Amino acid sequence: MKHDSSGEEGVLYHLKTRGPQTAAQIARRLSVTPMAVRQHLYRLKDVGLVAFSDERRKVGRPARIWKLTSQAA
């Protein structure tokens, strides 16, 4: 699997400047697919730079909200 550090940097930048958000929100800002953002997020999670919490919604599945960890700050 190819490691795309520029994409990961973009994801980290948006979390740092705009706070916790979903993969879909980040994807819209970066003009990429939510799946591409999720791949970056899970890789960043594996190295301890981001974490998520699942936020319940009124309808449908919970939204996964991503945020930086103290290690990334």
Steps between C-alpha positions, in 0.01 A plus 500: 500500500629843405564743783369848414647743751364809321145367537559422865643848553185649345281293732706603804492865390119503476462334839743749653343810347131404505474264797334159524305393191384204295689342212231629263551859617877474453452337159282789378765752604783302335293413189563127539277205586402420858659156453836660416477714815403196711809314375719791614314525831544131584870518414536810719306322777745207484790738575307679774442839335119490481215337691126480450179490695165382369231764542141380504264656248121512509475275196739246351842391616717708729736753344870429551659825613878520457733721702870548560661330797733683738787327314405689180455841660 
